Each structure stands twice: as structure tokens, then as C-alpha cells.
């Protein structure tokens, strides 16, 4: 049994949502996901849309989290340049290696969860790279 498995109670195969530990005021937790999209428009459509009657596909694919998409950013191509804005070289290199050739990074700030417990997972469209804590 892995550390991750011990820390989460599985319900219907999904991790149970939980609140993360609190951070100092000068820190922010970001959650990184990656995926392969044919275009920036396809990536944007996955995360955002104009039809307010249905949830975004990103939200449907993350049943363990309430996500306010105003706190979601899509970076298509030029991913390393964006990561360098808030991560050190070693973490940028590690993140790019974990992306395994995908062309899109999705950044979700902790604020997107509105203070509710959450659990993020990989699915057929995106791979959850994990959280990182950055300076504000």
C-alpha cells in the first residue's frame, strides 16, 4: 500500500475530498494538470465555455472537487516559460518531464475550491501532476 493510498479513503474508486493543510499568507497552493489537445481552442473548451446551463468538462471530470473556473489558467505550448514565473529550475524540469510530451498545462489555484474539501484525479483527458506551493 502506498502513502497516497493510506492517506485517502476510496469511495467508488475515487479519493475522498479533504481540506489541505493551511498555508502562511505569503504562500499559495497551485494544482497542475496536463493534457494533449489539438489546439488552444480545444483546451479552452475543455476548461471553459459560454453555455452557463451545463458545467465545463473539466468540472465533470473532477467529481471530487467544486471548481470555480475563474481560478483556472490554460497554458498551451510555451509551458516552461510560464512555469519559470513561479517555480525554480529544478521543479520546472521535473514538471516538464512528468508531462511526457503533452502540450497543455492547466493551473488551478487553491481559491478555485472555495474553501471546500477536494480531491483531484487523472482521467482520460488530463493527468494530475500534483500540487505545488509558491510565493504570492
N, C-alpha and C positions, 0 to 999 in steps of 0.2 A: 504494500500500500504506500502510495507516495504522500509527501507532505500535503500537496494540494488536495488529495482525496480525503485525508484526515481532517482537513480544515473546513470542508464543505459537507453538508448533508445533502445527498442527492434525492431529489423528488422528480419522478418521471424522467430520470436521466439527466436532468438539468441541475446545476448548482443552485442551492437556496440563496436568495438575495440576503445580503447583510450589509450593515454600515461599516465603512472603513474606519481606521483609527483617525483621530483628529490630527490636523497639521497646524503648525505655527502660522500666524497671519501672513508671513512673508513667503509662504510656500503654496503651491497648487499641484494637485494630482491630475495628471493627464492620462487618458487611456488611448492606446494606439491600436489601430486595426489596419490591415492591408488587404487589398484585393486586386484582381486583374479585370480591368474594364476596357472596352474597346475605345472609349473616348471620355473626355472630361464630362461631356453631357450625360453619358451613361452613369458615371459615378455620381454626378449631382442628382440625377433622377433617383438613384438608389437611396440617397440620404435626404433629399428634399423634393417637394413637389408643390404645385399650385392648388391642387384639389384638397380643400380643407375637410372634406367629408370622410376621407379614409386616411389611416396612418401610413407613414412612409415605410418602405420595405425594410429599411434599417431597423425601425422600431418593431416591425413584425418578426424580424429575425432575432430579436433580443427579448424574449418573453420574460426574462428575469430582471428587466430594468425599465423604469419610466425614463424616457429620454426627451428632453426639450431640445429640438434640433437647432435652436438659436445658439447653442453652445457646441455645435459640431462644425468642423472645418474639413474640407476635402482638398487634398494636395495631389494633383495628377502630374506626373513627371517631376523633375527638379526637386525630388524629395529630400535629398541630402542637404541642399541649401536651406530648406525650411527647418530641418532638424537641427542644423548648426545654430539656429537662432535661440535655442533653449537647451541643447544637450552638448556635453563635451565630446571631443573627437572619438574617444573610445566607445561611448554609448551610441553615437551616430553610426559608427562602423558595425557595432553589434546589431543595431536595429535594421540596417540595410541588409545585413547577412540573413537575419530572420525573415525578411520579406521575400526571400527566394525568387527574385525576378519579377515580382508583381510590380505594377506601375502606379498604384494609387495608395496613398496613406490617408486614413481617416483619424482625425484627432477629436476626442470627446473630452471636454473639461469636466471636472467633478461637479460643477454647477449644473450640468445638464440633468442630473438626477434629482434635483430639487430637494435634497436632504433625505430622500427615501432610500431604503436599503436597495442594493442592486447586485446583480451577477451578470457579467458579460461572458459570452462564449463565442467560439468559432462556429461557422456554419458553411453551407455550400458556396456562399458568395464572398465572405470575408474571413480572415484569420485574425483572431485576437492575439496581439503581440504582448499585451500586458500593460500595467500601469507604470508611470514614472513620475517622480516628484521633481518639480522645477521651482526656481526662484520666481517670485512675482515681480 
